[in-house]
Amino acid sequence: MKKLLVLVLGLTAATTTYAQQLNVPKNKQFEYTTRNTQHGTFTSDEQFTYAFKSLGKNAAGNTVFDCKLVRAVIKSGSEGKTILNTDSIYNTSLNSTGVLFPMAMLNKSFTVVVSPKGKVISVNGVIPALKNVLSSWNLTPEIEKQLLHNSDKAFEGTMQGLFFQFPEKSLAITPQWESKDSGAKFKLGSRNAKALTFNSSKVDTSGFSIQGKYNVDPISGLIQNAQTDSKFGKAGDGSTAKYSDGVKSSQKISASTTKPIPDTAWTNMAVKFSYWSTAIKNQLGYDSVKMLSAFKAYDQKYSNDRYYMLSKLGMIQQLDGDESYKIYDSLLLLTPNKYLEQTHHLFNKLGSALDKQGPMAAYDVSKYVYKDVSFYEWIQNSMSQSFLSDEGKPNPSAGKAYELLELFMKDKDPLYQQQVRPLYLWVASEKNQQNKALLIKNAAAFAKMDDTQMQSGNGGRYALLLHSILVKAEARTEADSLLNSTIKKLEKYTADAKNPNHYADQNILAYAWYLKYQSALSKDSTQALQYLAKAADYSPKGNNEKAHISFYDRVFLKSKESYRQDYIDKLLSSGNEKLALKLIVVDINANPENLPEMQKIYKTRFPGKDFKSFFIQDVMASWNAAPDFKLKNIDGKEHALADYKNKWLILDFWGTWCGPCKEELPSVNKFYTELAAGKHGDNNFLSIACNDQENKVKSFIAQNKYSIPVAMSDNKVERDYKITGYPSKILISPEGKMMNVQFGKDWKAILNQLNTIYSMN
């Protein structure tokens, strides 16, 4: 009996050596800093610091805390770019709604009531504080609703994560238990006078797992530090987690420290100038009257603020009209280059600075952008055109452009020379066409040029331009040698799938082989035809092989997009009908606008055959089945691909944010009105608004009195149809097959041609 009594007493003593509950004295102040790092396809790193002050216990015995969010740091993307740091609020990026809640709640008081066992009973004051701020921000209804919803129960969960929940029974009796709320299993680990250690784990049927470790103060019951590691595994249907592989979280307690006082005036301006606010907008976009009023209110105070200046530029740029462009351009020139760093505005400023401020000003701008792909695009697509003559007359901007080119060539950074040396060699040759020795020297420089300079400076374009100059100068041997060496290099670049410009190089290569064909035509017709076959083979076989820069290459080289039709003509003339028919199929799919010409060629060469049968059995057989979709109309009606059987269907992909889309919508609406009246054959039409908001689309359609049927994208349909730009039209056959091309302005003519073919007997 005595032994049993000793055992019970020993157990009682043990239970009093470590905390059984939360025991925070009144007026105690502390801070919790949490960090959540998400890894996987989507990455983020978020740190939040909450300042607590105990207000003592209420009548129910629960501890009441006054709490404030006093610091937030949010990083996003694989590079860990900081989009919010409340210690330096002026560098905030408002491209994500994730920054709005911490900006709104920064330093705002709310109360948290916690039970003795660590369960959060209530969080009060968050919604009123949030509503008070949101009312002045004029956020869109969807965003405001989202913020208020997430801040209700979700924020209560955030607060619960800061407090350790003890089991109902004594830890001595239940050192292991399962949380009724989360289903996680907890186990008491090591314990001493300074800390209690708890381990937790959870694994569910979906593959989600979480492991945690908590160090708790044995006197106050507050978590001193904690770490958890969550892994999402696979969903129940076997698919992997869509955006994230898991989250690593940590929490640490510290004494209260002084934080910077929030600049609420700047925050209010920044949010009102963001995409998420309607403060300076009407139903269709930015309102010029509201905009000018805002500029008048903020210009004096924020004229040296980077965010304000960039926002102002962005807003003005979205207004229509020549006057808006002039205002944008003048403001752009006044904006410091350092403010424009890592924005598209620097690209725009290059040309304006060169034209209005001179070569040195443009050179200064280039220092902030020359390592970016936009600098390459500006050199090749804009600046280089200064050296093209206008009907034999020199371009008046050529002098400034040449001075700038020389500044680039003299720069010590080799990246400049890599990007401009091919252009420089051509310009020098163009200026000195009578200097045959210089032309030959420059041709040799191209032949010896390494791959880095050739590719970085679009060397294929300028080598072929120099080839043309050499031919005119009657340096035929050197011209042929340059052409051969250029073809060899371009073939290597085209074969390299990792080369981001391999389709552009391929399109130049097609022209290079056409030059070989022209050169050999008078000497060896058989050999010449082989060269033409090469030119046809390297010509684009579809939209995916039509590089944007190729348009500019053709302007310089005076080349064609495709040499397939030239080859088809030669094949038919020589009697090789089988190969010609195969190439006609390829050409129709690659260039549907050539359909009338291909039909004409077919009827001329094969008068006894049916083009409609050829089109259905050969051309359409190469098309892919149109991906299924199920979308809701802005009026609630559901649209599915199956609803449009047995007729041609035009799918129109657009958005209210897209300038070219809005420009063409009057003609699109007119087409649909005529279609409904039976003027465009027996066809179907469906418009799909992408990356847009339903209420904005509704307002836009109503205000413009458009009658087109508009479905809202599910953010999947444009990926399924591989839409690469807006506006885009996709034509789907009555058999449910998709024409393998995205249409621009030619879609009506092509649709009419398809209807004509289908109506043939």
Order of alpha helices (4+ residues) and beta strands (2+ residues): alpha-beta-beta-beta-beta-alpha-beta-beta-alpha-alpha-alpha-beta-beta-beta-beta-beta-beta-alpha-beta-beta-alpha-alpha-alpha-alpha-alpha-alpha-alpha-alpha-alpha-alpha-alpha-alpha-alpha-alpha-alpha-alpha-alpha-alpha-alpha-alpha-beta-beta-beta-beta-alpha-beta-alpha-beta-alpha-beta-beta-alpha
